[in-house]
């Protein structure tokens, strides 16, 4: 009987230890996701600023496609910065309703980023078409 109690207690201790280890691992992974989101946002911001400067000194005329690329990149960057902000806020929120609201905002921010990426893609296609200059529609 005593041996069974010891085994049962050891099992509970092991479960509690495993549960604590899982929580610590989850917390560590969540912090890494937040850090990665910010690295991505800062890198995208840097790329957008740099491309904007490059296009501003470009000797070729600024085609509509280049404007669309820059506009799309700025929209996408705003979306990525917003994602990083809301993902960060999730770390400090434990209320289920608040978490759901933050997740909704993250999805909306991802959507903004997708719209920006689509506009940049259309702009890139326009630039290629303008460079080719053959009058054919690139995306058809």
C-alpha positions in Angstrom: 0.0 0.0 0.0 2.8 2.4 0.9 4.6 1.5 -2.3 1.4 2.3 -4.3 1.1 5.7 -2.6 4.8 6.5 -3.4 4.3 5.5 -7.1 1.1 7.6 -7.3 2.8 10.6 -5.7 5.8 10.2 -8.1 3.4 10.1 -11.0 1.7 13.3 -9.8 5.0 15.0 -9.3 6.1 14.0 -12.8 2.9 15.3 -14.3 3.2 18.6 -12.5 6.9 18.9 -13.5 6.0 18.0 -17.2 3.1 20.5 -17.1 5.4 23.3 -15.7 8.0 22.5 -18.3 5.4 22.6 -21.1 4.2 26.0 -19.8 7.8 27.4 -19.7 8.4 26.1 -23.2 5.2 27.6 -24.5 6.1 30.9 -22.9 9.5 30.8 -24.4 8.2 30.0 -27.9 5.6 32.8 -27.7 8.3 35.3 -26.9 10.4 34.0 -29.8 7.4 34.5 -32.1 7.0 38.1 -30.9 10.7 38.7 -31.5 10.5 37.2 -35.0 7.4 39.3 -35.8 9.3 42.5 -34.9 12.4 41.4 -36.8 10.2 40.9 -39.8 8.5 44.2 -39.4 11.7 46.2 -39.0 13.3 44.4 -41.9 10.3 45.2 -44.1 10.3 48.8 -43.0 14.0 49.1 -43.8 13.4 47.5 -47.3 10.5 49.9 -48.0 12.4 53.0 -47.0 15.5 51.9 -49.0 13.4 51.1 -52.1 11.6 54.5 -51.8 15.0 56.2 -51.7 16.2 54.2 -54.7 13.1 55.1 -56.7 13.5 58.8 -55.7 17.0 59.0 -57.3 16.2 56.8 -60.3 16.9 58.5 -63.6 14.1 56.7 -65.4 10.7 58.3 -65.3 8.6 57.0 -62.4 6.0 54.8 -64.0 2.7 54.0 -62.5 4.0 50.5 -61.7 6.8 51.9 -59.6 4.2 54.0 -57.7 2.1 50.9 -57.1 5.1 49.0 -55.9 6.0 51.6 -53.4 2.4 52.1 -52.3 1.9 48.4 -51.9 5.1 48.1 -49.9 4.1 50.9 -47.5 0.6 49.3 -47.1 2.2 45.9 -46.5 4.7 47.4 -44.0 1.9 49.1 -42.1 0.1 45.7 -41.9 3.3 43.9 -40.7 4.0 46.5 -38.0 0.4 46.2 -36.9 0.7 42.4 -36.7 3.9 42.7 -34.6 2.2 45.2 -32.2 -0.9 43.0 -31.7 1.1 39.8 -31.3 3.2 41.6 -28.6 0.0 42.6 -26.8 -1.1 39.0 -26.7 1.8 38.2 -24.4 0.4 40.4 -21.7 -3.2 39.4 -22.1 -4.8 36.4 -20.4 -8.5 37.3 -20.8 -10.1 35.1 -23.4 -12.3 37.8 -24.9 -9.3 40.2 -25.1 -7.3 37.5 -26.8 -10.0 36.8 -29.4 -10.2 40.5 -30.1 -6.4 40.7 -30.6 -6.5 37.7 -32.9 -9.2 39.4 -34.9 -7.0 42.5 -35.2 -4.0 40.3 -36.2 -6.1 38.7 -39.0 -7.2 42.2 -40.2 -3.6 43.3 -40.1 -2.6 40.3 -42.1 -5.3 41.2 -44.6 -3.9 44.7 -44.9 -0.5 43.2 -45.6 -1.9 40.9 -48.3 -3.6 43.9 -50.0 -0.3 45.7 -50.0 1.6 42.7 -51.4 -1.0 42.3 -54.1 -0.6 46.0 -55.1 3.2 45.7 -55.1 2.8 42.6 -57.3 0.5 44.4 -59.8 3.0 47.3 -59.8 5.9 44.9 -60.6 3.9 43.4 -63.5 3.2 46.9 -64.8 6.9 47.8 -64.6 7.8 44.7 -66.5 5.1 45.5 -69.1 6.3 49.1 -69.4 9.9 47.9 -69.9 8.8 45.4 -72.5 6.7 48.1 -74.2 5.0 45.7 -76.6 1.5 46.6 -75.6 0.5 43.1 -74.4 -1.1 42.7 -71.0 1.4 40.9 -68.7 -1.1 39.3 -66.4 -3.4 37.8 -69.0 
